Amino acid sequence: MKMLVFNKFGNGVIKESDIIPRVGDMLDLFYLPLPTVTEVVLWPTEERLKEFDADKLNIQAIIRCE
């Protein structure tokens, strides 16, 4: 599954994974202390993906962490 992961500072990465992080999981990305997942959106619409300029990337989940 292809995921767009972004943080409160606007940094974002696209990750490919067999699992989806849950709210409350910590991710080893961006900075220390490790950010915690605060929001998960599965199967985002084209309109939502356009907000991130990711409508052509076949993203299946959007993960926000803080």
TALIN-V149146 format. One record per residue. SS is DSSP state (H for helix, E for strand, - for the rest). PSI is psi in whole degrees, 0 to 359 (NA if undefined). Layout:
ss=SS psi=PSI
ss=SS psi=PSI
This chain:
ss=- psi=135
ss=E psi=128
ss=E psi=145
ss=E psi=119
ss=E psi=127
ss=E psi=159
ss=E psi=181
ss=- psi=346
ss=- psi=1
ss=- psi=1
ss=- psi=139
ss=E psi=150
ss=E psi=155
ss=E psi=125
ss=E psi=147
ss=E psi=128
ss=- psi=154
ss=- psi=344
ss=- psi=158
ss=- psi=129
ss=- psi=146
ss=- psi=161
ss=- psi=130
ss=- psi=342
ss=- psi=148
ss=E psi=141
ss=E psi=138
ss=- psi=65
ss=- psi=155
ss=- psi=298
ss=- psi=173
ss=- psi=144
ss=- psi=155
ss=- psi=134
ss=E psi=151
ss=E psi=139
ss=E psi=128
ss=E psi=341
ss=E psi=139
ss=E psi=127
ss=E psi=116
ss=E psi=144
ss=- psi=60
ss=- psi=150
ss=- psi=165
ss=H psi=322
ss=H psi=317
ss=H psi=318
ss=H psi=329
ss=H psi=330
ss=H psi=333
ss=- psi=7
ss=- psi=40
ss=- psi=20
ss=- psi=344
ss=- psi=7
ss=- psi=2
ss=- psi=45
ss=- psi=134
ss=- psi=349
ss=E psi=145
ss=E psi=127
ss=E psi=125
ss=E psi=137
ss=E psi=155
ss=- psi=NA
